[in-house]
Amino acid sequence: MRFSIKSPHLRALLWPGLLGLSLSACSSLSSLAGESFTLEGELPANFSLKAQAHYGVANGCDGRSQAKSFESGFQSDPQQYRFTIPVSYREGLCEMRLARVGLFIHGRYGDKDWQKTYDNGGLVIVEKLPEGAPAFQSDGTLTKQAECTWLFQVSKLYLEISKLMSCKGAGAHLVRNELPGKTVHLDFTLSSDERPYMNGYWLKTNLGWKPCTGRWGTKFEELCTEPPHFRTFEMNGLECTVYPNCTE
């Protein structure tokens, strides 16, 4: 059965109420869909950033947690990234609310497939800032800088120099009810001072870092002894004695 209102006087009475109800529903949905913040900044050459936003159900409906991913991709030159991340949104009848944002900082240091690594960071969503944590400025921005460092070692798989990455300051605490419409500016820089992954396994000299053989004489670096004994290693197809210059 199809219901229609034939009386023009009845339509005139009902139409404003129906219109108001429709606009109210649309306003409710659009306000949730429009709540977002911006994560932006700069990345060094051959770096890529992936932000994974995790959401939980906020209104008690029968739903499951979800995740949305944002990624910059690698570029051979320094690049700027910019992600618009929802703070909350509707999934059917469920209200999804941002719980945290995981950050995955990827870096590549060579052309081979295995010459890539990453470190983690994160944006922590809180109700109140921890003591000493920076807050949003009056212009709605929060600016931070993370410093990444290469940590080198002799690869146990490829027997060449391989690298890991350590990034300090790669994250922030964000107050939930202050987040919509704000901008988090997080820059990543790369330190020029590389260091060994394992302390005490390489000896720093005027010509660079030299790996020790230790007392066991294996093909991997070992704890340095006194007096130190050194071994060679491979880098870019060459047999080397010192890092990063290869030859002394």
N, C-alpha and C positions, 0 to 999 in steps of 0.2 A: 504494500500500500504506500503510495507516495503522498506526502503531506504538502499542501500548498496553502498559502494565505491569499484568499481571493479578495477580501475586503480591503480597500485602500486605506480606510481609517485604522484598521487593526495593524496593517503593515507599518503605518506611520508611527504607531505606538510601540511596536516590537523592534523595529529596525535599529534605533539608537542603542538599545540594550544589547542586541546581538552583535552590533559593530564594536561596542565597548568590550564585550567578552572576547571577541576575536583579537582585538588589538592588545588586550591584556595578556592573552596567551602568547602572542607573537613577541611581545616585549619581554616576557619571562624567558623564552627560549633564546632570543637574540642577546639578552644580557649575559647569559651563561656562555654562549658561543663566542661573545666578543671579549671575554676576559683572557688576556694574554700578556706576556712580557717579552722583551727583546734581549737576546744574548748575542753579543757582538764583540769583535776585537780583531787582533792581528795574529797571524801565524808566520813562523819562519819558512824559508824555502824548504821544499820536500817534507812538509808537515801536513797532516790532515787531522781534523777534529770531528768526532762523532759525539753528539749529545743524545742521550736516551732518557726521555721523560717518562716516569712511572706514575700511574694514576690508580687511585682506589675509589671504591663506591662510597659516596658521602651521605646518601639519603636513605640507607637501609633497604634498598630494593635488592632483588635477587640477581646480582651481577657479579662479574669477575674483574679483577685488576687488569689493567691494560698498559701498553707502552707505545710511545711514538718516538721515532728516530729522526734525527736531523744530522746531515753529514756534509762537510765541505769538499772532500776529495783532495788529492795531492796536486800541487803545482810546483814547477821548478823554480819559481820566484816567490818572494814573500807575498802573502795574500791577506785579504780581509774577509772575514766570515760574518754572517748575520742570520740568526735563527729567530723566528717568531714562535714562541712556545705557549700553548694554551695553559691557563691556570686552572680552568674548569670547562666542561662541556657536557652536553647531553648525549647519552647512548641509549636510545629508546626512552624508557621511563626513568633511567638511572642518571644521577648526577655524578660525573666523574671529576675527582678533585686531585690536583697535582700533589704527589707525596715526596718525590725527590727527582733529581736529574743527575744521572751518571755521565761523566765525561771520560772519553777515551782519546788520549793524545797519541797519534801515530806518527812515527818518523822513519824515514828511509835514509840510509847512509851509503848505498851502493846500488848498482844496477841488477844484481842477482836477486832472485825471488826471496831468498832467506835473509837478505840484508835489510830487514825491516823489524821494528820493535815498537812497543808502546808503553805508556804509563797511564794510571788512572787518576781522576779527580772527581769532584762532585759538587753540586749545589744542594745544600741541606735546607729543607723547608721547616721552619720552626714557628712557634707561637710568640716567642720572645727571644731577642738576640742574646747570645752568651756575652758575658762581660768581656769587653775589649774588642768585640767584633764590629767592623765598620758598618754604618747604616747608610741608607740612601741619602744623597745630598738634596738640597732644596729644589734643584732642577730635575729630580726624579732619576738620577743616575748613581750607580755604584761602580767605581773604577778600581780594578785590582790588576796586578801583574804576576804572572807565574814564570819562573826561570827553570829551564830544562838543561840537563847536563848529560853528555854521553859518558857511559862507563864501559871501558874496553876490557876484553879478555881474549884468551885463545879458545876458539870454538872447539868443543870436544867432538863435534860431529864433522866439521869441515877442516879443522886444524889450521884455520886462518883467524885473523883478527875479527871478532864479532863484537857487537855493541848492545848494551842495554840502555834504557833511558830512565832518568830520575827527574821528575818535575815537582818543584816546591811551590806552594801557594796556588795550586790549580783547583780553586774552589771558593765557596763563600757560603755564609749563613744568610737566609732570606726569610723575612717575616711574611707569613702567608697573607694576611689581610692588607699588607702594604704593596703586594707584588703586582697586581693588575696595572698595566700602563707604564710600568717602570722599565729601565734599561740597565742591564748588567754588562759593563764593558770589561772584558777579561782578555788582556794581551799575553801572548806567549813569546818569550825570548829564548835564545839558545846561547849558553855560555861557551866562550872560546876555550875555556880551561877544562879539557877532558881529564879523567882520572881513572885508575884501575877499578874494576868491579870489586876485587878482593884486596883488602888492605894487607900490606906486608908481603905480597906476592910479586910485586914489581919494585924496582929501585930507581928512584929519580936521579939522573945525572945531568951534567951541563948540556948533554946532547939529546936528552929525552929519557923516556922510560925504558928500562931493560927488564925482561922477565927472568926470574930466578928458576933454577932447576931444583934447588933444595937438596936434601940428602938422598932422595929416592931415584932421581934421574929419569923421571917419566917424561913423556912427550908433551905434558901440560905444564903450566906454570905451577910452582910450589912456593911454600914459605921460604923467604930468603934466609940463608945461614950467615954465619960470620966466620971466615970471610965469605962473601957471596959468590955463587957460581951461576953463570948465565947460560941461556939456551937461545937458539934462533927460533924464528916463527915465520909464517907465510903471510904476505899481504899483497893483494893485486897481482898474484902470480910470481912474486919475487920472494927470495929468502932474505929475511931482515934480522937485524940485531937490536934495533932501537925504534921506539914508537914516539912520534908519528913519522919521522924522517926516513925510516927504513935502514939507512946506512949511517955510520958514524963518520 
